[in-house]
Amino acid sequence: MAKPIALTSGEPAGIGPDITLKAWLRRNELKLPAFYWLGDAASLDRRAKTLGLDVRLAEVRPEDAGGTFAQALPVVATGQVATAQPGHPDDSSADAAMASIRQAVGDVMAGRAGAVVTNPIAKNVLYRAGFRHPGHTEYLAELAATSASTPQPVMMLWSPALAVVPVTIHVSLREALAQLSSDLIVTTARIAAAELKSHFGIARPRLAVSGLNPHAGEDGSLGTEDQTIVAPAVNRLRGEGLEIRGPLPADTMFHEAARRTYDCAICMYHDQALIPIKTLAFEDAVNVTLGLPFIRTSPDHGTAFDIAGTGKANPSSLIAALRLAARMADARRA
């Protein structure tokens, strides 16, 4: 029997509780993999009542979640009480969200869970509480670090229509340009290719690498970075046997015919990657962290404070994240 998925609470005042409850209610219809929610059962019960949803909760150990899932939504306590009301984070929010993430990673690293799926966090709320990481991705890497190694996390946004990987992630555009190097592109593409093989079942992944500048630099007339940074990285990777093309003009990489020629687009900065996938697959795109010693996926949206507790939140991206995590875990076991 597959191990259950550890689902974090996310920001308690956001839509994470809403979409968790809605996903569990559709478990039979959609044949969802078993998951358990890490957080404060009382706060989740309050949200269910606010939404008018009839959801039975059961506080369990991670080991018992799989057997409970059909009859009740399993909840594993983190020891942090969440008091925030929908749409209004309070002093309990940051501690509750971070405790949930830490425990989820601990469970998957100890073999109690098969994967981690994270509900959305509010980074500004965490920053006020002293959180020092740009986002989930970097925090998960720190939690996964051992005395022997620190993983390099790579963020992938995946959907049936498109998969993208930004080489630089949650930094300003000015900082992204400063960080970009041939070595970083090479490392990022290697990790993406390896996990497309091991977790997505693609025997020979095809990678398309975007240029940094308009028209991939237009032979240097619009910037030399594509000649001096991007092209050397692509050549190194091709020399290692990867099926890879680039640098390609980013403005012509994402139409339907172009997308059929590759399995994943390697992009130079955050918006270059995320704008096309959020345009094509806003409701069902999934955030996947590659390069970790465990599987982690997440809905590709934020906390949506404005609709938390109203019943308007769409669970489609969370459902896609749960399904993809289960698929990746199956491929890893195989």
Solvent accessible surface area in square Angstrom, and as a share of the most:
residue,aa,sasa,rsa
1,M,198,0.88
2,A,57,0.45
3,K,110,0.47
4,P,14,0.09
5,I,5,0.03
6,A,0,0.00
7,L,0,0.00
8,T,0,0.00
9,S,4,0.03
10,G,0,0.00
11,E,2,0.01
12,P,12,0.08
13,A,0,0.00
14,G,1,0.01
15,I,8,0.04
16,G,1,0.01
17,P,7,0.04
18,D,0,0.00
19,I,0,0.00
20,T,0,0.00
21,L,0,0.00
22,K,41,0.17
23,A,0,0.00
24,W,9,0.03
25,L,72,0.36
26,R,90,0.33
27,R,36,0.13
28,N,108,0.55
29,E,116,0.52
30,L,33,0.16
31,K,175,0.74
32,L,14,0.07
33,P,32,0.20
34,A,24,0.19
35,F,0,0.00
36,Y,0,0.00
37,W,6,0.02
38,L,0,0.00
39,G,5,0.05
40,D,24,0.13
41,A,17,0.13
42,A,55,0.42
43,S,20,0.13
44,L,0,0.00
45,D,49,0.25
46,R,102,0.37
47,R,10,0.04
48,A,3,0.02
49,K,141,0.60
50,T,81,0.47
51,L,29,0.15
52,G,67,0.64
53,L,46,0.23
54,D,136,0.71
55,V,14,0.08
56,R,155,0.57
57,L,38,0.19
58,A,20,0.16
59,E,118,0.53
60,V,32,0.18
61,R,146,0.53
62,P,14,0.09
63,E,100,0.45
64,D,60,0.31
65,A,0,0.00
66,G,16,0.15
67,G,65,0.62
68,T,26,0.15
69,F,15,0.06
70,A,56,0.43
71,Q,109,0.48
72,A,0,0.00
73,L,0,0.00
74,P,0,0.00
75,V,0,0.00
76,V,8,0.05
77,A,55,0.43
78,T,25,0.14
79,G,71,0.68
80,Q,68,0.30
81,V,100,0.58
82,A,4,0.03
83,T,73,0.42
84,A,10,0.08
85,Q,103,0.46
86,P,37,0.23
87,G,18,0.17
88,H,129,0.57
89,P,42,0.27
90,D,55,0.29
91,D,144,0.75
92,S,22,0.14
93,S,0,0.00
94,A,5,0.04
95,D,76,0.40
96,A,7,0.06
97,A,1,0.01
98,M,37,0.16
99,A,9,0.07
100,S,0,0.00
101,I,1,0.00
102,R,109,0.40
103,Q,55,0.25
104,A,0,0.00
105,V,5,0.03
106,G,31,0.29
107,D,3,0.01
108,V,17,0.10
109,M,86,0.39
110,A,62,0.48
111,G,30,0.29
112,R,90,0.33
113,A,3,0.03
114,G,20,0.20
115,A,0,0.00
116,V,0,0.00
117,V,0,0.00
118,T,0,0.00
119,N,0,0.00
120,P,8,0.05
121,I,20,0.10
122,A,9,0.07
123,K,69,0.29
124,N,82,0.42
125,V,10,0.06
126,L,2,0.01
127,Y,101,0.38
128,R,173,0.63
129,A,64,0.50
130,G,58,0.56
131,F,13,0.05
132,R,183,0.67
133,H,22,0.10
134,P,53,0.33
135,G,1,0.01
136,H,20,0.09
137,T,2,0.01
138,E,41,0.18
139,Y,11,0.04
140,L,0,0.00
141,A,6,0.05
142,E,69,0.31
143,L,49,0.25
144,A,3,0.02
145,A,38,0.29
146,T,77,0.45
147,S,129,0.83
148,A,97,0.75
149,S,71,0.46
150,T,100,0.58
151,P,24,0.15
152,Q,73,0.32
153,P,28,0.17
154,V,3,0.02
155,M,2,0.01
156,M,0,0.00
157,L,1,0.00
158,W,44,0.15
159,S,3,0.02
160,P,109,0.69
161,A,47,0.36
162,L,8,0.04
163,A,7,0.05
164,V,0,0.00
165,V,0,0.00
166,P,1,0.01
167,V,9,0.05
168,T,2,0.01
169,I,24,0.12
170,H,58,0.26
171,V,53,0.30
172,S,71,0.46
173,L,104,0.52
174,R,204,0.74
175,E,73,0.33
176,A,5,0.04
177,L,91,0.45
178,A,80,0.62
179,Q,74,0.33
180,L,11,0.06
181,S,44,0.28
182,S,23,0.15
183,D,88,0.46
184,L,44,0.22
185,I,0,0.00
186,V,1,0.00
187,T,42,0.24
188,T,3,0.02
189,A,0,0.00
190,R,103,0.38
191,I,33,0.17
192,A,0,0.00
193,A,6,0.05
194,A,55,0.43
195,E,22,0.10
196,L,3,0.02
197,K,109,0.46
198,S,58,0.37
199,H,12,0.05
200,F,14,0.06
201,G,62,0.60
202,I,47,0.24
203,A,93,0.72
204,R,141,0.51
205,P,7,0.04
206,R,83,0.30
207,L,3,0.02
208,A,0,0.00
209,V,0,0.00
210,S,0,0.00
211,G,0,0.00
212,L,20,0.10
213,N,27,0.14
214,P,90,0.57
215,H,95,0.42
216,A,17,0.13
217,G,0,0.00
218,E,84,0.38
219,D,133,0.69
220,G,21,0.20
221,S,85,0.55
222,L,83,0.41
223,G,25,0.24
224,T,74,0.43
225,E,61,0.27
226,D,2,0.01
227,Q,92,0.41
228,T,86,0.50
229,I,38,0.19
230,V,0,0.00
231,A,26,0.20
232,P,47,0.30
233,A,0,0.00
234,V,1,0.00
235,N,87,0.44
236,R,104,0.38
237,L,0,0.00
238,R,111,0.41
239,G,71,0.68
240,E,85,0.38
241,G,39,0.37
242,L,37,0.19
243,E,71,0.32
244,I,7,0.04
245,R,105,0.38
246,G,20,0.19
247,P,32,0.20
248,L,40,0.20
249,P,46,0.29
250,A,24,0.18
251,D,108,0.56
252,T,76,0.44
253,M,6,0.02
254,F,32,0.13
255,H,101,0.45
256,E,113,0.51
257,A,48,0.37
258,A,17,0.13
259,R,42,0.15
260,R,158,0.58
261,T,66,0.38
262,Y,13,0.05
263,D,38,0.20
264,C,0,0.00
265,A,0,0.00
266,I,0,0.00
267,C,0,0.00
268,M,2,0.01
269,Y,57,0.22
270,H,49,0.22
271,D,71,0.37
272,Q,20,0.09
273,A,0,0.00
274,L,14,0.07
275,I,110,0.56
276,P,18,0.12
277,I,0,0.00
278,K,67,0.28
279,T,109,0.63
280,L,76,0.38
281,A,8,0.06
282,F,115,0.48
283,E,89,0.40
284,D,57,0.30
285,A,0,0.00
286,V,0,0.00
287,N,24,0.12
288,V,0,0.00
289,T,3,0.02
290,L,0,0.00
291,G,21,0.20
292,L,12,0.06
293,P,63,0.40
294,F,8,0.03
295,I,4,0.02
296,R,3,0.01
297,T,0,0.00
298,S,6,0.04
299,P,5,0.03
300,D,10,0.05
301,H,46,0.21
302,G,43,0.42
303,T,15,0.09
304,A,34,0.26
305,F,60,0.25
306,D,123,0.64
307,I,46,0.24
308,A,8,0.06
309,G,14,0.13
310,T,75,0.44
311,G,34,0.32
312,K,150,0.64
313,A,2,0.01
314,N,67,0.34
315,P,14,0.09
316,S,36,0.23
317,S,2,0.01
318,L,0,0.00
319,I,10,0.05
320,A,18,0.14
321,A,0,0.00
322,L,0,0.00
323,R,112,0.41
324,L,5,0.02
325,A,0,0.00
326,A,25,0.19
327,R,105,0.38
328,M,1,0.01
329,A,12,0.09
330,D,72,0.37
331,A,33,0.25
332,R,113,0.41
333,R,144,0.52
334,A,120,0.93
